Amino acid sequence: MKHTYDKEVDILNIQLEEKPSWECTESGNFILDFDKEGDLIGIEVRQASKVFTGKTKKILEEGLVENKKSLLAKA
């Protein structure tokens, strides 16, 4: 699984599997990518800082990589 967050456009991308996207479905702030077999392979969250609150929002604002290391150290 890979993820990126672009602060400038406020979009969080979560790639669950590295497969070509066959079909996309949009629902509100979410775009779901599916492969040819119909399995979910990716999620795009538009206006992510407004969708998520609390600790998740803080992680987005401070940066995913830095917080991931911090959260793993606390576990």
JORAPE-V829837 format. One record per backbone hydrogen bond with DSSP energy under -0.5 kcal/mol. CO is the residue of the C=O (numbers start at 1). NH is the residue of the N-H. If there is no record, write none. Layout:
BEGIN
co,nh
CO,NH
CO,NH
END
This chain:
BEGIN
co,nh
2,15
4,13
5,7
6,10
6,11
9,47
10,47
10,48
11,6
11,13
12,45
13,4
13,15
14,16
14,43
15,2
17,19
23,34
25,32
27,30
29,46
30,27
31,44
32,25
33,41
33,42
34,22
34,23
35,38
39,35
41,16
41,17
42,33
43,14
44,31
44,46
45,12
45,48
47,50
47,51
48,52
53,56
53,57
54,58
55,59
56,60
57,61
58,62
59,63
63,67
64,68
65,69
66,70
67,71
68,72
69,73
70,74
71,75
END
